[in-house]
Amino acid sequence: MKAKHIITSFAAAAMLLSSCNGLLDIPQKGVLNYETYYQTDEDAENAVVACYLQMRGLEFNYLMGKNMLTDDFWAGGGGRNDNGDLEQLNEFTFGTDQSFLQGMFQSYYQIIYKANVVLGHVNGDSQIMQRARAEAKVFRAWSYFELITMWGNPPLVDHELEPSEYAQPNGSTEALWNLVETDLTEAIASGMLTEKKNADDKTWRVTKQFAQAILGKAYLWQNKYEEAADIFDEIIGSKLYRLYDDYENIISFNAKQNCESIFESVRVDNPNNGYENYYTIFAVMVHYRTDKMSLNKADGLADTGWGFLNPTKSLYDDFVASEGADGYRLNASLKTYDQMKERGHSINIGGTIINEGYFMWKWRVLQEQYGQYAGGVGFFCNINNPRWMRYGEVLLCASEASFMAGRQDNADKYFNEIRRRAKASEKSGVTLDDIKREKRVELCGESTRFQDLLRWGEAEAKMKDNGKHCPILDSNGHVTYNKYNGDDASKYGFKQKHNRLPYPGVEIRLNKNITQNPGW
């Protein structure tokens, strides 16, 4: 009898537990189920918008990091070691744990992951779903273009990884470029990518022409000049873009989504909630050093800035060589210290800043750009849109591709379209050197220079002395040069190993299957 009672008790307990389990079997809130999500157009749109948001969030590391890796800028700031990471980039003294490079590398893979989610789960046939897949391919291809051109052979991840797949090895050059070309050609051929109605039309979406431009750049990088020239011709022939007339404001917040914009990320301008624009401190980083300078309020300049990324004399000299000391585009892009003083902007008496006597005017920041927000965030806001590509770059890439493909007439035509907007003299029989200089000055500060120098094989020659000295500008306009790294050339400057950036140390430590780039 005793055994019977025990069995009965166990049975009753089992029934009670079963009943409790049923009561506790409540669907988890706030968690997406891959088996039931991504089934509607709204789900598909939300999934691909995540790619847009991730790309927008890349702006700070992208602009600060890539511009520092050039001969166009000094690190700047308030003095030595004001930002050691930027100085390391500028002087090529960084190691594998460099924060800006790690931020870029990880952001590219976060975009790739989000694109893979779309491509792995959005399977419907509606136009919105088809467009989401096409856009995801563009985002993935753009990210891999950036990774390949700066890191060489990063891991190839073309689907969501299972835990057993996390430690991916380096991809092969052929397979990586094939993924970029396949993604872009399929997205372009899908007919699902947005196209503007005309040059004055506005769209925040990835367009067919943006996809074509990335493909053209990928062809250029691989020396496929005929293919590159053809695809750039298509973009230009669409007549859906034209050069913006006001170069002085070409990347200003007042010229967002203008007729020249191939693709830019969009920010919502909501003065009642500054946190909606609390995405980047790029503007305050590169604005003039306001604790060491007095600015004339008549120009409407912002009253807070930290003075990083100051132009080099080398950049200024190339502007002069391109269009003369009184060139329209030069004066719309840079100001000498004398010109700044003429406008009422000067270094405080007895003070100094890290500067070679030149100031970026092209990305000057106006007070109205980030000074009107509630919520206590003030100058950390920025209502300008990150620009990822504009038509001026397309024309210069087209000129280079045409020149290399033996199409001199087109090379001249596209080159001179840029020159006319710059109010500079036109040229016939343009050379590759002409195009290189024009690209440097036209796109200064727009994060194209580093990859161009790598592609042209000129990075070491141009930047081997980066870090040899640092310019100090005083209130009288005198420039002196300080040495911080001594005379030992091994401590600074671009070297052979810098032709490929290092894989971040944290990635190497977590993934033993990645082979670090040579020299790191």
C-alpha positions in Angstrom: 0.0 0.0 0.0 2.8 2.3 0.8 4.4 1.9 -2.6 0.9 2.6 -4.2 0.6 5.8 -2.3 4.1 6.9 -3.4 3.3 6.2 -7.1 0.0 8.1 -6.7 1.8 11.0 -5.2 4.4 11.2 -8.0 1.6 11.1 -10.5 -0.3 13.9 -8.8 2.9 15.9 -8.6 3.6 15.3 -12.3 0.1 16.5 -13.2 0.6 19.6 -11.0 3.9 20.4 -12.6 2.4 19.9 -16.0 -0.4 22.3 -15.2 2.1 24.9 -13.8 4.3 24.6 -16.9 1.2 25.2 -19.0 0.5 28.3 -17.0 4.1 29.5 -17.3 4.3 28.9 -21.1 3.9 32.6 -21.9 5.3 34.0 -25.2 8.4 36.1 -24.5 7.8 39.8 -25.1 10.2 42.1 -27.0 12.0 39.3 -28.8 11.8 38.6 -32.5 11.2 35.1 -33.7 12.9 34.5 -37.0 10.2 31.9 -37.9 7.4 34.4 -37.7 9.1 37.8 -38.3 10.2 39.1 -41.7 6.9 38.0 -43.2 5.4 41.4 -43.9 6.5 44.4 -45.9 6.8 46.4 -42.7 9.1 43.8 -41.3 11.3 43.8 -44.4 11.4 47.6 -44.4 12.5 47.7 -40.7 15.2 45.1 -41.4 16.8 47.0 -44.2 16.5 50.3 -42.3 18.8 48.8 -39.8 21.5 48.8 -42.5 20.9 52.5 -43.1 21.2 53.3 -39.4 24.3 51.2 -38.9 26.0 53.1 -41.8 25.0 56.4 -40.4 26.5 55.5 -37.1 29.9 54.9 -38.8 30.4 58.5 -39.7 32.7 59.6 -36.9 35.3 56.8 -37.2 35.0 56.9 -41.0 35.7 60.6 -41.4 38.2 61.1 -38.6 40.1 57.9 -39.2 40.4 57.9 -43.0 41.3 61.6 -43.2 44.0 61.2 -40.6 45.6 58.5 -42.8 46.5 61.0 -45.5 48.9 63.8 -46.3 46.0 66.3 -46.2 45.7 67.0 -42.5 47.5 67.4 -39.2 45.9 65.9 -36.1 45.5 69.3 -34.5 43.6 69.8 -31.3 44.6 71.7 -28.2 48.2 70.4 -28.0 50.3 67.3 -28.0 48.5 64.2 -26.8 45.1 66.0 -26.9 44.0 62.9 -28.8 46.7 60.3 -28.9 44.7 57.9 -31.2 44.4 60.6 -33.9 48.1 61.5 -33.6 49.0 57.8 -34.0 47.0 57.6 -37.2 48.5 60.8 -38.5 52.1 59.8 -37.7 51.6 56.1 -38.6 52.8 55.0 -35.1 49.6 53.1 -34.3 49.4 49.4 -33.4 46.7 46.7 -33.7 44.5 48.1 -31.0 43.9 51.5 -32.7 40.4 52.6 -31.7 39.3 54.4 -34.9 40.4 51.5 -37.0 38.7 49.0 -34.8 35.5 51.0 -34.8 35.5 51.1 -38.6 36.3 47.4 -39.0 33.6 46.3 -36.6 31.0 48.7 -38.1 31.6 47.3 -41.6 30.9 43.8 -40.3 27.8 45.0 -38.4 26.4 46.3 -41.7 27.3 43.0 -43.3 25.5 41.1 -40.5 22.4 43.2 -40.9 22.5 42.8 -44.7 22.8 39.0 -44.2 19.8 39.0 -42.0 17.7 40.6 -44.7 19.0 38.3 -47.4 18.5 35.2 -45.2 15.0 36.0 -43.9 13.2 38.4 -46.3 12.0 35.9 -48.9 8.6 37.3 -50.1 7.9 38.5 -53.6 6.4 41.9 -52.9 8.2 44.9 -54.4 9.2 46.2 -50.9 10.7 42.8 -50.1 12.6 42.6 -53.4 13.8 46.2 -52.9 15.0 45.3 -49.4 17.1 42.4 -50.7 18.6 44.6 -53.4 19.5 47.3 -51.0 21.0 44.8 -48.6 23.3 43.6 -51.4 24.4 47.1 -52.0 25.2 47.7 -48.3 27.1 44.4 -48.1 29.1 45.2 -51.2 30.0 48.7 -50.1 31.2 47.4 -46.7 33.3 44.7 -48.4 34.7 47.3 -50.9 35.9 49.3 -47.9 37.3 46.3 -46.1 39.1 44.9 -49.1 40.7 48.2 -50.1 42.1 48.9 -46.7 42.6 45.5 -45.0 43.1 43.2 -48.0 41.7 39.8 -47.3 39.1 40.0 -44.5 36.9 37.1 -43.6 34.2 36.5 -46.2 30.8 36.2 -44.4 27.9 35.9 -46.9 25.3 34.5 -44.5 24.4 34.5 -40.8 26.9 32.4 -39.0 26.2 29.6 -36.7 28.2 29.6 -33.4 30.4 26.8 -34.9 31.3 29.2 -37.8 32.3 32.3 -35.9 36.0 31.8 -36.3 36.2 32.5 -40.1 39.6 32.6 -41.9 40.7 35.3 -44.3 38.8 35.3 -47.6 40.6 35.0 -50.9 41.0 38.1 -53.1 39.1 36.4 -55.9 36.2 35.3 -53.8 35.9 38.7 -52.0 35.9 40.7 -55.2 33.4 38.2 -56.8 31.0 38.8 -53.9 31.2 42.6 -54.4 30.7 42.4 -58.1 27.9 39.7 -57.9 26.0 41.6 -55.2 26.1 44.9 -57.1 25.3 43.5 -60.6 22.4 41.5 -59.1 21.1 44.5 -57.2 21.4 46.7 -60.3 19.8 44.2 -62.6 16.9 43.6 -60.2 15.1 46.8 -61.2 14.2 47.3 -57.6 16.6 50.0 -56.6 15.3 53.5 -56.4 16.1 56.1 -59.2 15.4 59.8 -58.9 13.0 61.4 -61.4 15.5 64.2 -62.1 18.5 65.9 -60.7 16.5 68.1 -58.3 14.5 65.1 -57.0 15.4 64.0 -53.4 15.5 60.5 -52.0 17.0 59.0 -48.9 17.2 55.5 -50.3 20.1 53.7 -51.9 19.8 54.2 -55.6 20.8 52.3 -58.7 23.4 54.9 -59.5 25.0 54.5 -56.1 25.3 50.8 -56.7 26.8 51.5 -60.1 29.3 53.9 -58.7 30.5 51.4 -56.1 30.8 48.8 -58.9 32.8 51.3 -61.0 35.2 51.9 -58.1 35.6 48.1 -57.6 36.5 47.8 -61.3 39.0 50.7 -61.0 40.6 49.0 -58.0 41.1 45.8 -60.0 42.4 47.6 -63.1 39.3 46.7 -65.1 39.3 50.0 -66.8 37.0 49.3 -69.7 34.3 48.0 -67.4 34.8 50.9 -65.0 34.5 53.5 -67.8 31.4 51.8 -69.1 29.6 51.8 -65.8 30.5 55.4 -65.0 29.3 56.4 -68.5 25.9 54.9 -67.6 25.6 57.0 -64.4 26.6 60.2 -66.2 24.3 59.4 -69.1 21.3 59.0 -66.8 21.4 62.8 -66.4 19.9 62.3 -62.9 22.7 64.2 -61.2 24.6 67.4 -61.8 27.2 69.5 -60.0 26.0 71.8 -57.3 26.7 75.4 -58.1 27.7 76.6 -54.7 30.9 74.8 -53.9 31.5 76.8 -50.7 28.5 75.0 -49.2 28.8 71.7 -51.0 28.8 69.6 -47.8 27.0 72.2 -45.6 23.9 71.3 -43.7 22.2 73.9 -45.8 22.8 71.8 -48.9 21.6 68.4 -47.8 20.4 66.1 -50.5 21.3 68.5 -53.3 21.5 67.7 -57.0 25.0 66.3 -56.6 24.3 63.8 -53.8 24.7 60.2 -54.9 24.1 58.9 -51.4 24.0 60.4 -47.9 22.6 59.3 -44.6 19.6 61.4 -43.4 19.2 62.9 -39.9 15.9 64.1 -38.5 16.0 67.8 -37.5 13.9 68.0 -34.3 14.9 71.1 -32.2 12.7 69.8 -29.4 14.7 66.6 -28.9 18.4 67.0 -29.3 19.0 63.3 -28.6 17.5 62.4 -32.0 20.7 64.0 -33.4 23.1 62.9 -30.8 25.0 60.6 -33.2 28.4 62.1 -33.7 30.9 64.7 -32.5 32.6 65.1 -35.8 31.4 68.7 -36.3 32.7 69.9 -32.9 35.9 68.0 -33.4 36.9 69.7 -36.7 35.5 73.2 -36.0 38.1 75.8 -35.1 39.7 75.7 -31.7 37.5 78.2 -29.9 39.2 78.2 -26.5 42.4 79.5 -28.3 40.8 81.6 -30.9 38.4 84.6 -31.1 35.8 84.3 -33.8 33.9 87.1 -35.5 30.2 86.5 -34.9 29.3 88.1 -38.2 30.2 84.9 -40.0 27.8 83.0 -37.8 30.4 80.4 -36.8 29.7 78.0 -33.9 31.1 79.1 -30.6 32.4 75.6 -29.6 35.1 73.7 -31.5 38.1 71.5 -30.7 40.3 72.2 -33.7 41.3 68.8 -35.1 42.1 67.9 -38.7 43.9 71.0 -39.9 45.0 71.3 -43.6 48.6 70.8 -44.6 50.7 73.1 -46.7 51.0 70.3 -49.2 47.2 70.3 -49.7 47.2 74.1 -50.1 50.1 73.9 -52.6 48.2 71.4 -54.8 45.2 73.8 -54.8 47.4 76.6 -56.0 49.0 74.4 -58.7 45.5 73.4 -59.8 43.8 76.8 -60.0 46.1 79.5 -58.7 46.2 81.3 -55.3 43.0 83.2 -56.0 41.1 80.1 -57.2 37.4 80.0 -56.5 37.4 76.4 -55.2 40.5 77.0 -53.1 39.0 79.9 -51.3 35.8 78.0 -50.9 37.7 75.1 -49.3 40.6 76.6 -47.3 41.6 79.9 -45.8 45.0 81.1 -44.9 45.6 82.6 -41.5 45.8 86.1 -43.1 42.4 85.5 -44.7 40.9 84.3 -41.4 42.2 87.5 -39.7 40.7 89.6 -42.5 37.4 88.1 -41.6 37.9 88.8 -37.9 39.0 85.3 -36.7 42.4 85.1 -34.9 44.4 83.2 -32.4 44.3 84.8 -29.0 47.3 87.1 -28.4 50.3 85.0 -27.1 48.6 81.8 -27.9 49.4 78.9 -30.3 47.6 76.1 -32.0 48.7 73.0 -34.0 48.3 74.4 -37.5 50.5 75.1 -40.5 48.7 78.4 -41.3 45.7 77.0 -43.1 42.1 76.4 -42.0 39.3 74.2 -43.5 36.5 76.5 -44.6 34.6 73.7 -46.5 33.5 72.1 -43.3 33.2 75.2 -41.1 30.4 74.8 -38.6 27.7 77.4 -38.1 26.1 78.0 -34.7 22.6 77.3 -36.1 23.9 73.8 -37.1 24.1 72.5 -33.6 23.2 75.2 -31.1 19.5 75.2 -31.0 18.6 72.0 -29.3 16.8 71.2 -26.1 17.8 68.4 -23.8 21.2 69.6 -22.6 23.2 68.1 -25.5 24.0 71.3 -27.4 27.1 71.2 -29.6 27.2 67.4 -29.5 24.2 67.5 -32.0 24.7 67.7 -35.7 21.9 68.1 -38.1 24.1 67.7 -41.2 23.9 64.5 -43.2 27.0 62.3 -43.6 27.9 62.3 -47.4 29.1 59.0 -48.7 29.4 59.9 -52.4 28.7 62.8 -54.6 28.6 63.3 -58.4 32.0 65.1 -58.4 33.7 61.9 -57.4 31.8 60.0 -60.1 33.1 62.4 -62.7 36.7 62.1 -61.6 36.6 58.4 -61.3 35.0 58.4 -64.8 37.8 60.6 -66.1 40.5 58.3 -64.6 38.8 55.1 -66.0 38.4 56.7 -69.4 42.0 57.8 -69.5 43.3 54.3 -68.5 41.0 52.7 -71.0 42.4 55.0 -73.8 39.3 57.1 -74.1 41.0 60.5 -74.0 38.0 62.5 -75.2 35.8 61.3 -72.3 38.7 61.7 -69.8 38.9 65.4 -70.9 35.2 65.9 -70.9 34.5 64.6 -67.4 37.6 66.3 -66.0 36.6 69.7 -67.5 33.1 69.5 -66.1 34.7 69.6 -62.6 37.0 72.4 -63.7 34.2 74.6 -65.0 32.4 74.3 -61.6 35.7 75.2 -59.9 36.0 78.3 -62.3 39.4 77.0 -63.3 40.9 76.9 -66.8 40.0 73.8 -68.8 42.6 71.4 -70.2 42.9 69.1 -73.2 44.9 65.9 -73.2 44.6 65.5 -69.4 47.1 63.2 -67.8 46.8 60.8 -64.9 48.7 63.2 -62.7 46.2 66.0 -63.6 43.4 63.7 -62.5 45.1 62.7 -59.3 45.7 66.3 -58.3 42.2 67.3 -59.2 40.7 64.5 -57.2 42.8 65.5 -54.2 41.6 69.1 -54.1 38.0 68.5 -55.3 37.4 65.8 -52.7 39.6 67.1 -49.8 38.2 66.0 -46.5 35.7 63.6 -48.0 37.6 60.4 -47.1 38.7 59.2 -50.5 42.4 60.1 -50.4 43.8 57.2 -48.4 42.4 54.5 -50.6 43.4 56.4 -53.7 47.0 56.6 -52.5 47.0 52.9 -51.8 45.5 52.1 -55.2 48.0 54.3 -57.0 51.0 52.9 -55.0 51.9 56.4 -53.8 51.1 56.2 -50.1 54.6 55.5 -48.9 56.2 58.2 -51.0 53.6 60.8 -50.0 53.5 60.0 -46.3 56.9 58.5 -45.3 57.7 61.6 -43.3 54.3 61.9 -41.5 55.2 62.4 -37.8 58.7 63.8 -38.5 57.5 67.2 -37.1 54.4 69.1 -36.0 53.5 72.7 -36.9 52.8 75.3 -34.3 51.1 78.5 -35.4 51.2 81.6 -33.2 48.9 84.6 -33.0 51.3 86.6 -35.3 51.0 84.0 -38.0 54.5 82.5 -37.5 54.9 78.7 -38.0 57.5 76.7 -36.2 58.0 73.0 -36.3 58.4 70.8 -33.2 59.8 67.3 -33.2 58.2 64.7 -31.0 59.6 61.4 -32.4 63.3 62.3 -32.6 65.4 61.6 -35.6 64.7 57.8 -35.6 62.7 57.3 -38.8 61.5 53.9 -37.6 59.2 55.6 -35.1 57.0 57.4 -37.6 55.8 57.6 -41.2 54.1 55.3 -43.7 55.9 52.1 -44.3 55.4 49.1 -46.5 53.2 47.3 -43.8 50.7 50.2 -43.9 49.6 49.3 -47.4 47.3 47.0 -45.4 45.8 48.1 -42.2 46.1 45.7 -39.2 43.2 43.5 -38.2 42.1 44.7 -34.8 43.9 43.0 -32.0 40.6 42.0 -30.3 39.6 40.2 -33.5 42.9 38.3 -33.7 42.7 37.3 -30.0 39.1 36.0 -30.4 39.6 34.4 -33.8 42.7 32.3 -34.2 41.8 31.5 -37.8 42.6 35.1 -39.0 46.1 35.6 -40.3 47.3 39.1 -39.4 48.6 41.3 -42.2 52.3 41.3 -42.8 54.4 43.5 -40.5 51.8 43.6 -37.8 
